[in-house]
Amino acid sequence: MEIKEEKERFVLLNDANEEAGEMTWSNAGSEIMIIDHTFVDPTYRGQGLAEKLVAAGVEKARKEGKKIIPLCPFAKKEFDEKSDYADVLRK
């Protein structure tokens, strides 16, 4: 599996280079990312791939000095469970 960044989304590609999931966001100004959607094809669920998509968003925010508003229920759960994401959470 590979994660690639496209315009305002990370796409998860399987070994056949087919889309297997995504995480999308919108920018609210230059300092805020709003994660609004995370999806992994049911065939690939249970492998921690959605977590990797959210982690990619967290790393992007850290690199760009942004804060994240996790509107997507899955992303919100990840932020609630992972205290190491607190540095990029917009309170």
Secondary structure as GFF3:
##gff-version 3
##sequence-region A 1 91
A	DSSP	beta_strand	2	6	.	.	.	ID=ss1
A	DSSP	beta_strand	9	13	.	.	.	ID=ss2
A	DSSP	beta_strand	19	27	.	.	.	ID=ss3
A	DSSP	beta_strand	32	40	.	.	.	ID=ss4
A	DSSP	three_ten_helix	42	44	.	.	.	ID=ss5
A	DSSP	alpha_helix	49	64	.	.	.	ID=ss6
A	DSSP	beta_strand	67	70	.	.	.	ID=ss7
A	DSSP	alpha_helix	73	81	.	.	.	ID=ss8
A	DSSP	three_ten_helix	83	88	.	.	.	ID=ss9
###
